[in-house]
Amino acid sequence: MKLNFLIIASAIAILGFGFYQPMNNTSTTPIRNSIQTEPSIGLGLGNRAPEINLKNPDGKLIALSSLRGKMVLLDFWASWCGPCRMENPYVVSAFNQYKDKKYQNAKGFTVYSVSLDMDPNAWKRGIEKDKLVWENHVSDLKGWNSEAAQRYQVNGIPYNLLLNEEGIIIRKNLRGEELLKTLEKLSAN
């Protein structure tokens, strides 16, 4: 009887341990166990970023999901936003330094800029003046009523999220040197 109890207790402990995974606060990617196969769509760390599919300045639709396979900085900004314009040199530096780097599972880094502008000419001038050389600039030109801003609950800009190669949110609101340091830590070369 005692032996049966020990065998059953041991089996439960061994099986239970297989499902236990401690939180690692220093990890850049969420821990997923064998039960959960697909991360849920949401705004928290470890969630898959909700889709955005807006037009670029030339009228072409660019989906956020089209950038899978790369590390992506999802950056909300506007040409009329002083703090955004002050942050742009760091974003440009990050793009220029890390666009060709390799990451654990990602091939390169890019930026997906969502503008909260309402004036298309001001938006285009802001891109040009700040030398935002990446291709992924989108807006619906609805300002604070932007579908993307509402979906992401943006209530202040600049605001950004760093997505891994699967579109999973791994960091939020990286500013200045912190953005550069984070990308350096994550790069594999």
URLIN-V144711 format. One line per field, one symbol per residue. psi: psi as a letter, one per 30 degrees, with the letter a starting at -180 (. if undefined). A space follows every 50 residues. Layout:
psi: ???
//
This chain:
psi: eeeeeeeeeeeeeeeeeffkjlkjffkfkkkklfejekklkaflkflkkk kkjlklfggkkjkeffgkflkkjjjkalffjeeeeffeeeeeeeeeefeg lklegkjlklkjkjkglfjeeeeeeeeeeghiflfikllghgbfgkeeee eghkgklkklkkkafggkkflkhkkbfeeeeeeeefkf.
//
